[in-house]
Amino acid sequence: MTEPLAPTPRDQAPSGPRILVVEDDAATRRQLAAYLRSHGYRVIEAADAATASAAWLAGRPDLIVLDLGLPDRDGQTLIVRWRREATTPILVISARDREAEKVTALDRGADDYVTKPFSPAELLARVRALLRRAAGPAADPEGVVHLGRLELDPVDRSVRVAGRPVALTPREYEVLKVLVAHAGRVVTHARLLRAVWGAAYAEEAHYLHVYVSQIRRKLAAADPEGALRDLIVAEPGVGYRIRGL
């Protein structure tokens, strides 16, 4: 770091997007976690590849901050694995400043690369930019996604229809978020299952039928005008897509 990571006081515990911070240096990891929490993010900490892998399997984060120099495995192998399973943004932080190292990380699926030392303000800006990009082209400068009457707010993981809250479960929110992030494009069953449940569920397409049905019902109930009744379109045998509004 190039300056202390002094937390900003907050009135309540973080409830925003989940960030997995993978860093073997304990002091750096704690500072990063404290700084991100002070800006409203929920942080899971991991000191090595094994702990990071376990955290990944326990629940998909919204973004990963990854140090490449881990004690039990090169961080590059984690990039390959995670990118094979999901589209979660990966921000690499590393003391390795060789151009070839950066190119390799990016080629393997990392979304951005920051070389140590870096300022906390720069890190925060990169995190916000990646979360906005992951939200899709309909996101506003605060990361809130607007799709017709539908709004998804990644900070508090809430959904609203014309300003009215829609009570989705965490898993339902994740399914809708992935679909909205690819609005207009088909998201295959396997890709959607990997992104929300993990690679072990890539063949369990029946999960999606249940969750998509519940999402459709809740959106329709919150939208008496019926504009969102057919928002999620099934592509039989392939996947789902969000239709244009």
Secondary structure, 3 states (H helix, E strand, C coil): CCCCCCCCCCCCCCCCCEEEEECCCHHHHHHHHHHHHHCCCEEEEECCHHHHHHHHHHCCCCEEEEECECCCCEHHHHHHHHHHHCCCCEEEEECCCCHHHHHHHHHCCCCEEEECCCCHHHHHHHHHHHHHHHHCCCECCCCCEEECCEEEECCCCEEEECCEEECCCHHHHHHHHHHHHCCCCCEEHHHHHHHHCCHHHCCCHHHHHHHHHHHHHHHHHHCCCCCCCCCEEEECCCEEEECCC
